[in-house]
Amino acid sequence: MGSDTIIVTGHKMHVQRTGDPSLPAIVFLHGFTGSSETWREVISHLGDGFQTAVIDLWGHGRSDSPENSTDYEMRKQIEDLEQVFSQLNLQKFILVGYSMGGRVALGYAAAHPERIQALVLESASPGLKTESERSERMQRDAKLAGRLLTKPIEDFVDFWENLALFNSQKALPAVKQEAIRAERLSQNPRGLANSLLGIGTGSQPSYWGVLSSLTFPLTLVTGSCDAKFETIAGEMKNSLKNVRHVSVKNAGHAIHVEKPVEFATIINEVAKQN
C-alpha cells in the first residue's frame, strides 16, 4: 500500500492507496477504534482490477486528532472527505463503510450522490429516529468519552471488546484477536473521545427520512449473529429503492474481520453489477 497525507483545514488525514489510479476506485471507511489497517485482508482478496483508497477518519489511525469535538461532526466530516476525494482526483467510486464509517459513508453519499457508483454499508444504521433516543445516547457517549480521558486506554478497550456486539470475535484465532486489540490500543484517547462526542450515533443527524430519495445501488451487509443490525437492515430496506441485503452466516458485527474472503466477494459482486 502507498501512503498519502492530505491536508484538510489545517489537519493531516492519512490515506492508504493501492492500484493504478486509472482503475475503478473503491473507498473504505473504518469503524470506531479502527483504522485503515482493518481493511488490509479484504483488499488482498479483491484482485488487481481496482484502485483503493482507505482513509483514517479524524481521531483514528495516523490521521490527526483535532482538539475540538466540532471538527468530528457529520457535516464537517462530509466536507473534509469531499476535499480529500477532490485532492485524490476520485471522481466516482464505490464507497464502503463499516459501523461508524458506515454512518459517515451514508451521510457523505446523501450529500454527494454524484460521486457514488455504489454504496456498501456494513453493520451500519441511519442514526436514531427520535430526539429522546438521541439525547439518551449522547449522555451515554459523553460518559464513555469521560472514561477515555480519565482512565488508561486499556480500561476502555477491555470494556469495548467485551460488548455483546463483539462476542463472535472471541471465536477468532488468537493472533487475529491480538491484532484487533493492538489496533484499538494504538488509538489516541482524545481522538476517540471527540469521535464519541462529535459523531456518535446520538450526535449525528438521523438519515431515516433521506433513504427514500437515494437512487444509487446500495448493499447492506450484516452478520447473521448480529440481531440488532439484521433488524436495522430489514427496516432500511423498506425505505430504499435500489437495495440488496446480504446476511453473512456465522458472522457478527465486523464481517470484514471475521469473514474477509466472503466480504471481498460481496464487494467484487457489487463492482461487477455496477
C-alpha positions in Angstrom: 0.0 0.0 0.0 1.1 3.5 -0.8 0.6 6.2 1.9 -0.7 9.7 1.3 -1.1 12.6 3.8 -3.9 15.0 2.8 -4.0 18.4 4.5 -7.6 19.4 5.2 -8.5 22.6 7.1 -5.0 22.6 8.7 -5.2 18.9 9.9 -3.5 15.8 8.4 -5.7 13.0 7.1 -3.9 9.7 6.4 -4.9 7.7 3.3 -3.6 4.3 2.2 -3.8 3.6 -1.6 -3.3 0.6 -3.8 -3.7 0.0 -7.5 -3.3 2.1 -10.6 -5.2 5.4 -10.5 -6.7 4.7 -13.9 -8.6 1.7 -12.5 -12.1 1.8 -11.0 -12.0 3.1 -7.4 -13.2 1.7 -4.1 -13.0 3.8 -0.9 -13.2 2.3 2.6 -14.1 3.9 5.9 -13.4 2.1 9.1 -15.4 1.8 12.4 -14.9 3.3 15.8 -11.5 2.3 17.4 -10.4 1.1 13.9 -8.1 2.4 11.2 -7.0 1.7 7.6 -5.3 -1.5 8.8 -8.7 -3.2 9.4 -9.2 -3.4 5.6 -5.9 -4.9 4.7 -7.0 -8.5 4.4 -10.2 -7.7 2.5 -8.2 -5.7 -0.1 -5.7 -8.5 -0.5 -8.7 -10.7 -1.7 -10.1 -8.1 -4.1 -7.8 -8.9 -7.0 -5.9 -6.4 -9.2 -8.8 -4.7 -11.0 -9.3 -1.8 -8.7 -7.6 1.2 -7.1 -8.4 1.5 -3.4 -8.3 4.4 -1.0 -8.5 3.6 2.7 -9.0 6.6 5.0 -8.2 7.0 8.7 -11.1 9.2 9.9 -10.4 12.0 12.4 -9.1 10.8 15.7 -8.1 7.4 14.4 -5.1 5.7 13.0 -2.5 8.0 11.6 -4.8 10.9 11.0 -4.8 13.9 13.3 -7.0 14.1 16.4 -8.3 17.7 16.4 -8.9 19.1 19.9 -12.3 20.5 19.2 -15.1 17.9 19.0 -17.0 20.0 16.5 -14.3 19.0 13.9 -15.7 15.5 14.1 -19.4 16.4 13.5 -21.1 14.8 10.5 -21.4 18.0 8.5 -17.7 18.7 8.9 -16.5 15.2 8.2 -18.6 15.2 5.0 -17.0 18.5 3.9 -13.5 17.2 4.8 -14.0 13.9 2.9 -15.1 15.9 -0.2 -11.9 17.8 -0.1 -9.9 14.6 0.3 -11.6 12.9 -2.7 -11.1 16.0 -4.8 -7.4 16.1 -3.9 -7.1 12.4 -4.7 -8.9 13.0 -8.0 -11.5 10.4 -7.2 -14.5 11.4 -9.5 -16.8 8.4 -8.9 -16.3 5.4 -6.7 -17.8 2.5 -4.8 -17.9 3.7 -1.1 -17.7 1.1 1.6 -18.3 1.9 5.3 -18.3 -0.2 8.4 -20.3 0.8 11.6 -19.3 4.4 12.4 -17.7 4.6 9.0 -20.9 3.3 7.5 -22.8 6.2 9.1 -20.3 8.6 7.7 -20.5 6.9 4.3 -24.3 7.2 4.3 -24.1 10.9 5.2 -21.5 11.6 2.5 -23.4 9.7 -0.1 -26.6 11.5 0.7 -24.8 14.9 0.3 -22.8 13.9 -2.8 -24.7 11.3 -4.7 -23.0 12.3 -8.0 -19.7 10.7 -6.6 -21.3 7.4 -5.7 -21.1 4.5 -8.1 -22.5 2.2 -5.4 -22.7 2.3 -1.6 -21.9 -0.7 0.7 -22.9 -0.3 4.3 -21.6 -3.0 6.7 -23.4 -3.2 10.1 -24.4 0.5 9.9 -27.5 2.5 10.7 -29.0 5.8 9.5 -28.9 7.0 13.1 -31.6 7.2 15.8 -35.2 8.1 14.9 -36.3 10.2 17.9 -35.0 13.1 19.8 -35.3 11.2 23.1 -33.3 8.3 21.7 -30.6 10.7 20.5 -30.5 12.6 23.8 -30.1 9.4 25.9 -27.4 8.1 23.5 -25.5 11.4 23.7 -25.4 11.1 27.5 -24.1 7.6 27.3 -21.4 8.6 24.8 -20.4 11.6 26.9 -19.8 9.2 29.9 -17.7 6.9 27.7 -15.7 10.0 26.4 -15.0 10.9 30.0 -13.8 7.4 30.7 -11.4 7.7 27.8 -10.0 10.9 29.1 -9.6 10.0 32.8 -8.5 6.3 32.7 -5.9 4.3 30.8 -7.0 3.4 27.3 -6.6 -0.3 28.3 -9.5 0.2 30.6 -11.7 1.4 27.8 -10.5 -1.3 25.4 -11.3 -4.0 28.0 -14.8 -2.6 28.2 -15.2 -2.2 24.5 -14.1 -5.6 23.3 -16.4 -7.3 25.9 -19.5 -5.7 24.5 -22.1 -8.2 23.3 -21.8 -6.7 19.9 -18.3 -8.3 19.5 -18.9 -11.7 21.2 -18.5 -13.5 17.9 -14.9 -12.2 17.6 -13.9 -14.3 20.6 -14.0 -17.3 18.3 -11.4 -15.8 16.0 -7.8 -17.2 16.1 -5.8 -15.7 19.0 -3.4 -14.0 16.6 -6.3 -12.1 14.9 -7.8 -11.2 18.3 -4.5 -9.8 19.4 -4.2 -7.7 16.2 -7.7 -6.2 16.8 -6.8 -5.4 20.3 -3.5 -3.8 19.3 -5.3 -1.7 16.7 -7.7 -0.4 19.4 -4.9 0.2 21.9 -2.9 2.2 19.3 -5.6 4.9 19.1 -5.4 8.4 20.6 -7.8 8.6 23.6 -8.6 12.3 22.9 -9.4 11.3 19.3 -11.7 8.5 20.4 -13.4 10.7 23.0 -14.0 13.5 20.5 -15.4 11.0 18.0 -18.0 9.9 20.5 -18.9 13.5 21.2 -18.8 14.8 17.7 -20.2 11.9 15.6 -21.6 9.4 18.0 -25.0 7.9 17.0 -26.8 10.4 19.2 -24.9 13.4 17.9 -25.3 12.8 14.2 -28.4 13.7 12.2 -31.0 11.0 11.5 -30.9 9.8 7.9 -34.0 7.7 8.1 -36.0 10.3 6.2 -33.4 10.6 3.5 -33.3 6.9 2.5 -36.3 7.0 0.1 -34.6 9.7 -2.0 -31.4 7.7 -2.7 -31.3 6.2 -6.1 -27.7 4.7 -6.4 -27.2 1.0 -5.8 -26.9 0.2 -2.1 -25.9 -3.0 -0.5 -26.5 -3.7 3.2 -24.2 -6.3 4.7 -24.9 -7.8 8.2 -23.8 -10.8 10.1 -26.4 -13.5 11.0 -25.2 -13.4 14.6 -25.8 -9.6 14.9 -29.5 -9.5 15.5 -29.7 -5.7 16.2 -28.2 -4.8 12.8 -30.0 -7.5 10.9 -33.2 -5.8 12.2 -32.0 -2.3 11.2 -31.1 -3.5 7.7 -34.6 -5.0 7.3 -36.1 -1.7 8.3 -33.8 0.2 6.0 -34.8 -2.0 3.0 -38.4 -0.8 3.3 -37.4 2.8 2.5 -34.7 2.2 -0.2 -35.4 1.9 -3.9 -32.2 0.2 -5.2 -31.1 -2.1 -2.4 -29.8 -5.6 -1.7 -29.3 -7.1 1.8 -26.6 -9.7 2.3 -26.7 -11.6 5.6 -23.4 -13.5 6.1 -23.8 -16.7 8.0 -22.0 -17.3 11.3 -20.6 -13.7 11.4 -21.2 -10.9 13.9 -20.8 -7.2 13.7 -17.4 -7.0 11.9 -17.9 -9.2 8.8 -14.9 -7.9 7.1 -12.7 -9.1 10.0 -14.5 -12.3 10.7 -15.1 -13.4 7.1 -12.8 -11.3 4.9 -13.0 -13.6 1.9 -16.8 -13.5 1.9 -16.7 -9.8 2.3 -14.3 -9.3 -0.6 -16.6 -11.5 -2.7 -19.5 -9.2 -1.9 -17.5 -6.1 -2.9 -16.5 -7.8 -6.2 -20.1 -8.7 -6.9 -21.1 -5.0 -6.3 -18.3 -3.9 -8.7 -19.4 -6.3 -11.4 -23.0 -5.2 -11.2 -22.3 -1.5 -11.2 
